[in-house]
Amino acid sequence: MKNNLEALNNYLFEAIERINDDELTDEELEREIKKSKQINQIAHTIIESGALALEAPKHFDDSGAERRVNNPSLGIGVNEYLEKAP
């Protein structure tokens, strides 16, 4: 699995498909539900991290700093933060 939001989204939909499998026994379904809950918690953390990464540029804008953000999971470029000259 690639480590980006598109892959995460695909993985979440795969988990939904596994839960919706009508051929699962009750035991298999329970196992998939437990796995899906764990996947959901991890996905939530990843999404919160991405949201924080999107907030960081706003902070730099508010402080008057020039910035280029590095967040490969969001497909955003090089990590450099430079203070603007007075």
N, C-alpha and C positions, 0 to 999 in steps of 0.2 A: 504494500500500500504506500502510495506517495503521501508525504506529510504536507498536505495543503487542505484548504477548506472544501475544495471540490471533491477530493478523495474522502474526506470526512462525511460529506453529504451523501455520497454514494454508499459508504459503509453503513450509515444510519438507515438508508432505504433497504439495504440488504438485510439488516436486522429485522426490519418490519416484515419483509418477505418471509424470513424464517419463522417468525411468530405466526404468520397467516397460513402456514403450511397445514392443510387439513389432514395430512397423513401422520402428523406427530402424535405420539402417545401422550397421555397426560404427564408422564414423567419427563419426556423430551420437551414438551411445551413449557413445563415449569422451569427446566434448565435454561431454555432459550429466554424466558422472561427474566430470570435472574441475570443472565449475561447481558440482556438488553438494558436492564437497570444500571449495570456497571458501565456499559458503553455510554448511556445517557449522561451519567455523572462525569465521565471523562470528557465527553463532547462539550458539556456545559462549561467545564474548566477551560477547554481550548477556545471556545467562543468568547468567554470572558477575557481571556488573554488577548485575543484579537481585538476586542473592543477597547481594551486598555491601550494597545498599540495604535489604534486609530485616534485615541484621545491625546496621545503624546504630542503629535504635531500641533494640535490646537493650543496646548500649553506653550510650545515654542512660538507660535504665532502671537499669542497674548503677551509673551515676554519680549517680543521684538527680535528674537533670534532667528537667523536663517537656519533652515534644516533640510536635510534629506533623510528620510526614514528608511531603516532597514528592517523589513519584516517579510522574509521569503514566503512564509505561509500565506501571506496576503498578496504576494507578488509585488512587493514594494522594494525598491532599489537599495542603494548604498547607504551605509550608516555613517553620517557625518553631521555633527552639530557645531555650527560656527556662530559666534557672537557677532552681531552687526557692529560695524565701526560707528563710533558716536558722531 
